[in-house]
C-alpha cells in the first residue's frame, strides 16, 4: 500500500494529494456497486442476515476487505437499519415486510483506501406517503450539504444547509451521530455535523476527504442505544432515514467518490 503524502491543517484535518483521489474513487465505486447489487434482494420475506451474507461474499469476491468486520468487535460487513432504527442496525433474523424502509451501510477497503456509503431501500416497492417523503427529504438534505462543500465554506455551512432544509420540512436532524474524515483510515478528523450555524467550524480546503451522512427523523431527533451496544433507534419510535456519500474537496467543490454506477442511489427514482 502506497502511503499518502497528506499534510494536516491547524484543525488536524488531512489534506490529501491530487493522486489520492484515484484510490478513493476505486474504493467508493466498489462500495456503491455492492449497494447497487443488493437492491433487487431487499424484498418482503428476506432477512437482514441473508442480505449481509451476500454483501460479505461480494466484498470477498472483489478481493477487498470489509472495514466493519472486527471493528470494535462488530462481526458483519454491513449495518442494516429498518424503519425506526437510526443507524448501526445489526443484521440477523429480522424478516423484512412490505413497505419497510431500510438503510444499508457498507464500508470496504481497496488497496488501503476506505469507501464508505449508505442509502435507503424499500421492501416491496412502495412505501407509505410519510415514509416516501422522509426518504426524499433526507436525500435532498444530503445533496444540499454536498453543494455547500466547497473551498472557503465551513463545516458549519454544510450542517446548516442540511438542518435548515430538514426542519423546513417539519422533520428533525439527529444530533447524536455525524459524518467523519476518512482516507487510509476509517475514521479521522473532522466530525461532520449535520446541523450548525453558517460560517462556523473549520474552513474547507482542497484535499479534504470526509463523509456526509445525515440521519433525519419524522419525529423528534433524540435517539437511544439498545442493549446490544450498537443499534440506535428513535426514542419516539418515529421513522428515520439516512443517505451517505464519501467526498473529496477540489477547487470546483465536492468530488463524490460513492456515486451509484447503476443510478440506484435513490430507491424510488
C-alpha positions as CSV (number, residue, x, y, z in Angstrom):
1,X,0.0,0.0,0.0
2,X,1.4,3.4,-1.0
3,X,1.1,5.9,1.8
4,X,-0.5,9.3,1.0
5,X,1.7,12.4,1.2
6,X,-1.1,14.2,3.1
7,X,-0.4,17.2,5.3
8,X,-2.5,18.5,8.2
9,X,-4.4,21.7,8.7
10,X,-4.3,23.5,12.1
11,X,-7.5,21.6,13.0
12,X,-5.8,18.3,12.4
13,X,-7.6,17.5,9.2
14,X,-5.6,15.8,6.4
15,X,-5.2,17.5,3.1
16,X,-4.7,14.7,0.6
17,X,-2.6,14.9,-2.6
18,X,-4.3,15.0,-6.0
19,X,-3.2,11.5,-6.8
20,X,-5.0,10.2,-3.7
21,X,-8.4,10.8,-5.3
22,X,-8.0,7.8,-7.6
23,X,-7.7,5.4,-4.7
24,X,-10.8,6.9,-3.1
25,X,-12.8,6.6,-6.3
26,X,-11.9,2.9,-6.7
27,X,-12.9,2.1,-3.1
28,X,-16.0,4.2,-3.3
29,X,-17.1,2.7,-6.6
30,X,-16.9,-0.9,-5.1
31,X,-19.0,0.1,-2.1
32,X,-21.5,1.7,-4.4
33,X,-21.6,-1.3,-6.7
34,X,-22.3,-3.6,-3.8
35,X,-25.2,-1.4,-2.8
36,X,-26.5,-1.5,-6.4
37,X,-26.4,-5.3,-6.4
38,X,-28.2,-5.7,-3.1
39,X,-31.2,-3.6,-4.3
40,X,-33.1,-6.5,-6.0
41,X,-32.7,-8.6,-2.9
42,X,-34.3,-6.1,-0.5
43,X,-37.8,-7.8,-0.6
44,X,-40.5,-8.9,1.7
45,X,-39.6,-12.2,3.4
46,X,-35.9,-11.5,3.1
47,X,-33.8,-11.4,6.4
48,X,-31.3,-8.8,7.1
49,X,-28.8,-11.5,7.9
50,X,-29.2,-13.0,4.4
51,X,-28.5,-9.6,2.9
52,X,-25.4,-9.2,4.9
53,X,-24.2,-12.7,3.9
54,X,-24.5,-11.6,0.2
55,X,-22.6,-8.4,0.9
56,X,-19.8,-10.3,2.7
57,X,-19.4,-12.7,-0.2
58,X,-19.3,-9.9,-2.8
59,X,-16.6,-8.0,-0.8
60,X,-14.5,-11.2,-0.7
61,X,-15.1,-11.9,-4.4
62,X,-13.9,-8.4,-5.2
63,X,-10.6,-9.0,-3.4
64,X,-11.4,-6.2,-1.0
65,X,-11.7,-6.1,2.8
66,X,-14.7,-5.2,4.9
67,X,-13.9,-2.3,7.2
68,X,-16.6,-3.2,9.7
69,X,-15.9,-6.9,10.4
70,X,-13.8,-6.9,13.5
71,X,-14.2,-3.1,14.1
72,X,-14.7,-2.7,17.8
73,X,-16.0,-6.2,17.9
74,X,-18.6,-5.8,15.2
75,X,-18.9,-9.0,13.1
76,X,-20.8,-8.0,9.9
77,X,-19.9,-6.4,6.5
78,X,-22.9,-4.1,6.7
79,X,-25.2,-2.2,9.1
80,X,-28.9,-2.7,8.2
81,X,-31.3,-0.3,9.8
82,X,-35.0,-0.8,9.4
83,X,-37.8,1.7,10.0
84,X,-37.2,3.4,13.3
85,X,-33.6,2.2,13.6
86,X,-31.5,5.3,13.0
87,X,-28.1,3.6,12.3
88,X,-25.9,0.6,13.2
89,X,-28.6,-2.0,12.9
90,X,-27.1,-5.5,13.3
91,X,-28.0,-7.9,10.5
92,X,-29.7,-11.1,11.8
93,X,-33.0,-12.9,11.7
94,X,-35.3,-9.9,11.2
95,X,-37.7,-10.5,8.3
96,X,-38.5,-7.6,6.0
97,X,-42.1,-6.7,5.5
98,X,-43.7,-4.9,2.5
99,X,-43.4,-1.2,2.9
100,X,-40.4,-1.4,5.3
101,X,-37.8,1.3,4.7
102,X,-34.2,0.1,5.1
103,X,-30.8,1.8,5.3
104,X,-27.8,-0.4,4.3
105,X,-24.4,1.0,5.1
106,X,-21.2,-0.6,3.7
107,X,-17.5,0.3,4.0
108,X,-14.8,-1.5,2.0
109,X,-11.1,-1.2,1.9
110,X,-9.4,-1.4,-1.5
111,X,-5.7,-1.0,-1.8
112,X,-5.7,0.7,1.6
113,X,-8.4,3.2,0.8
114,X,-11.8,3.3,2.5
115,X,-15.0,3.5,0.6
116,X,-18.0,4.3,2.8
117,X,-21.6,4.8,1.7
118,X,-25.2,4.1,2.7
119,X,-28.6,4.5,1.1
120,X,-32.2,3.8,1.5
121,X,-34.3,0.9,0.2
122,X,-37.9,0.0,0.3
123,X,-39.1,-3.6,0.7
124,X,-41.9,-4.4,-1.7
125,X,-41.5,-1.3,-3.8
126,X,-44.0,1.3,-2.4
127,X,-43.5,2.9,1.0
128,X,-46.2,4.9,2.8
129,X,-46.6,8.5,1.8
130,X,-44.9,9.7,5.0
131,X,-42.0,7.3,4.5
132,X,-41.6,8.2,0.9
133,X,-41.5,11.9,1.8
134,X,-38.9,11.2,4.6
135,X,-36.7,9.4,2.1
136,X,-36.9,12.3,-0.3
137,X,-36.2,15.0,2.2
138,X,-33.2,13.0,3.6
139,X,-31.8,12.5,0.1
140,X,-32.2,16.2,-0.8
141,X,-30.7,17.3,2.5
142,X,-27.6,15.3,1.8
143,X,-27.3,16.8,-1.7
144,X,-27.7,20.3,-0.3
145,X,-24.9,19.5,2.2
146,X,-22.7,18.4,-0.7
147,X,-23.5,21.6,-2.6
148,X,-22.2,23.6,0.4
149,X,-19.0,21.5,0.5
150,X,-16.5,23.8,-1.4
151,X,-13.3,25.6,-0.6
152,X,-13.8,28.7,1.5
153,X,-17.0,27.5,3.1
154,X,-17.0,26.0,6.5
155,X,-18.3,22.8,8.0
156,X,-21.0,24.9,9.7
157,X,-22.2,25.8,6.3
158,X,-22.7,22.1,5.4
159,X,-24.5,21.4,8.7
160,X,-26.7,24.5,8.3
161,X,-27.8,23.6,4.8
162,X,-28.9,20.1,5.9
163,X,-30.6,21.3,9.1
164,X,-32.4,24.2,7.6
165,X,-33.9,22.1,4.8
166,X,-34.9,19.2,7.0
167,X,-36.5,21.5,9.6
168,X,-38.3,23.5,6.9
169,X,-40.0,20.2,6.0
170,X,-41.0,19.7,9.7
171,X,-38.6,16.9,10.2
172,X,-35.6,16.7,12.6
173,X,-31.9,16.0,12.2
174,X,-30.2,13.5,14.5
175,X,-27.5,15.1,16.7
176,X,-26.0,12.0,18.2
177,X,-24.1,10.8,15.1
178,X,-22.1,12.6,12.5
179,X,-20.0,12.2,9.4
180,X,-16.2,11.9,9.6
181,X,-12.9,12.2,7.8
182,X,-11.6,9.1,6.1
183,X,-9.0,8.1,3.5
184,X,-6.5,5.4,4.5
185,X,-8.2,5.2,7.9
186,X,-11.9,4.5,8.7
187,X,-12.5,7.5,10.9
188,X,-10.4,10.7,11.3
189,X,-11.0,14.4,11.9
190,X,-13.2,16.3,11.3
191,X,-16.5,15.4,12.8
192,X,-19.0,16.4,10.1
193,X,-22.1,17.7,12.0
194,X,-25.4,17.7,10.1
195,X,-26.6,20.8,11.9
196,X,-24.9,24.1,12.7
197,X,-24.5,27.8,12.0
198,X,-23.2,29.3,8.8
199,X,-19.6,30.4,9.0
200,X,-18.6,28.3,12.0
201,X,-16.2,25.4,12.2
202,X,-13.1,24.6,10.2
203,X,-12.8,26.1,6.7
204,X,-13.0,23.6,3.8
205,X,-9.8,23.2,1.8
206,X,-8.8,21.2,-1.3
207,X,-7.8,17.6,-0.5
208,X,-10.1,17.1,2.5
209,X,-11.8,13.7,2.4
210,X,-14.9,13.0,4.5
211,X,-18.4,11.6,4.7
212,X,-21.7,13.5,4.8
213,X,-24.4,11.2,6.2
214,X,-27.5,12.9,7.6
215,X,-30.0,11.0,9.6
216,X,-33.4,12.6,9.5
217,X,-36.4,11.6,11.7
218,X,-40.1,12.1,11.1
219,X,-40.5,12.8,14.8
220,X,-38.1,14.2,17.3
221,X,-34.3,14.0,17.0
222,X,-33.5,12.0,20.2
223,X,-32.0,8.5,19.9
224,X,-31.2,5.7,22.3
225,X,-28.8,2.8,22.0
226,X,-30.2,-0.7,22.5
227,X,-28.7,-3.3,24.9
228,X,-26.5,-4.7,22.0
229,X,-24.5,-1.5,22.3
230,X,-24.8,-0.9,18.6
231,X,-28.3,-0.4,17.4
232,X,-29.5,3.2,17.6
233,X,-33.3,3.9,17.5
234,X,-35.5,6.9,17.6
235,X,-36.7,7.5,21.2
236,X,-40.3,8.3,20.0
237,X,-40.3,5.3,17.6
238,X,-40.7,7.6,14.6
239,X,-39.3,6.6,11.2
240,X,-35.7,7.5,10.4
241,X,-33.8,7.7,7.1
242,X,-30.2,8.2,6.1
243,X,-28.1,8.7,3.0
244,X,-24.3,8.8,2.9
245,X,-21.7,9.8,0.4
246,X,-17.9,10.0,0.7
247,X,-16.5,13.1,-0.9
248,X,-13.2,14.9,-1.6
249,X,-12.9,18.7,-1.9
250,X,-11.5,20.1,-5.1
251,X,-11.1,23.6,-6.4
252,X,-14.6,23.2,-8.0
253,X,-16.4,21.8,-5.0
254,X,-17.2,18.2,-3.9
255,X,-16.0,15.2,-5.8
256,X,-18.3,12.3,-4.9
257,X,-16.5,9.0,-4.6
258,X,-19.5,6.8,-4.0
259,X,-21.8,7.6,-6.9
260,X,-24.1,4.7,-7.9
261,X,-22.8,3.3,-11.2
262,X,-26.3,2.0,-11.9
263,X,-28.1,5.2,-10.9
264,X,-29.8,3.4,-7.9
265,X,-28.8,5.7,-5.1
266,X,-32.3,7.0,-4.6
267,X,-34.7,4.0,-4.2
268,X,-37.8,5.5,-5.9
269,X,-36.2,7.3,-8.9
